[in-house]
Amino acid sequence: MRGTKALGQAGKQGGGSGWALTSKSRLTSSRFSFSPASLIVGSCFFFLAGFFLSSSLLSLDIGSGVRFSGGLDFRRKLEAEERVYEPLPHGDTGDDSFTAVPSQVLSWKPRALYFPNFATKKQCESIIKMAKSGLKPSTLALRKGETTESTQGIRTSSGMFISASEDKYGVLAFIEEKIARATSLPRSHGEAFNVLRYEVGQRYNSHYDAFSPSEYGPQKSQRVASFLLYLSDVEKGGETMFPFENGLNMDGNYDFRECIGLKVKPQQGDGLLFYSLLPNGTIDPTSLHGSCPVIRGQKWVATKWIRDQIQDD
Ligand SMILES: *[C@@H]1O[C@H](CO)[C@@H](O)[C@H](O)[C@H]1NC(C)=O
């Protein structure tokens, strides 16, 4: 597994390609998965197979959807036909091997992707250990007219910023490299990691990661995307929520503490990427998000904000 190899290599590599697969990778051919004709043939086959099976075995219920999951298995089998691909000659800044970072599109509004098992347990624990000693109450960027007092309770976690260069084991550098590949956004555009801890009852009301100049004044650069790496499981609560997903709840009555909409349950090692800016560079109104209060357990998360300009710090 890529995951288990990762930590050992993270120490050795200084921005190299230790995260990569072998140079000759066996990738799954997608020839079948996107061909409508084969899907129709496949569905018909399973419909008929299901029809005959259900007439001989009355306990099988064709109406329950069981047949259709059978149909998906059928498709998966076709997809499993493997083809060997060779890496192409690459440019000066390119890689000599393939990267495979599995992801699931959770939403297009906002653009949000889930990366299961992005980091190993060991990597997560090493990041928590680094952050533990330096935790301070998290702060907020203040809008015009806001004060620390007036914004109390909006963000109640503790956290600290750590840059990859401060991590002598190279775990953060490794994670940064991997995020750069998952997003196609250069490493140099990332802020330092903000490692956060939420204890029972702690939360982050819904907010935008991008800074609207009309509320925050002129900005030197803007946050394009956010990558959250969940460093711990949370027994209950602590979900990342997108209350405006697909335009829902946007009638102006939404209470920013309310934990509704698309929710992502934190699981150790998993990644969540979402974009705050639309492709045309304006802030995506559906990228509003927050952290539901932790109900049981503790939530640790490492956040990487990625900007539209190179970050100097
Ligand atoms: C940017 O794109 C969004 C969504 O397509 C659109 O609603 C908005 O008007 C665009 N803004 C500009 C300035 O082009």
The ligand as an SDF file (V2000), in Angstrom:
LIG
                    3D

 14 14  0  0  0  0  0  0  0  0999 V2000
  -18.2290   34.1790  -12.2030 C   0  0  0  0  0  0  0  0  0  0  0  0
  -18.9030   32.9360  -12.3660 O   0  0  0  0  0  0  0  0  0  0  0  0
  -20.1400   32.8480  -11.6960 C   0  0  0  0  0  0  0  0  0  0  0  0
  -20.6690   31.4410  -11.8730 C   0  0  0  0  0  0  0  0  0  0  0  0
  -20.6200   31.0340  -13.1840 O   0  0  0  0  0  0  0  0  0  0  0  0
  -21.1030   33.9280  -12.2160 C   0  0  0  0  0  0  0  0  0  0  0  0
  -22.3130   33.8290  -11.5370 O   0  0  0  0  0  0  0  0  0  0  0  0
  -20.4750   35.2800  -11.9970 C   0  0  0  0  0  0  0  0  0  0  0  0
  -21.3000   36.2720  -12.5320 O   0  0  0  0  0  0  0  0  0  0  0  0
  -19.1050   35.3400  -12.6400 C   0  0  0  0  0  0  0  0  0  0  0  0
  -18.4870   36.6110  -12.2730 N   0  0  0  0  0  0  0  0  0  0  0  0
  -17.6700   37.2840  -13.0800 C   0  0  0  0  0  0  0  0  0  0  0  0
  -17.1510   38.5780  -12.5400 C   0  0  0  0  0  0  0  0  0  0  0  0
  -17.3600   36.8960  -14.1800 O   0  0  0  0  0  0  0  0  0  0  0  0
  1  2  1  0
  1 10  1  0
  2  3  1  0
  3  4  1  0
  3  6  1  0
  4  5  1  0
  6  7  1  0
  6  8  1  0
  8  9  1  0
  8 10  1  0
 10 11  1  0
 11 12  1  0
 12 13  1  0
 12 14  2  0
M  END
$$$$
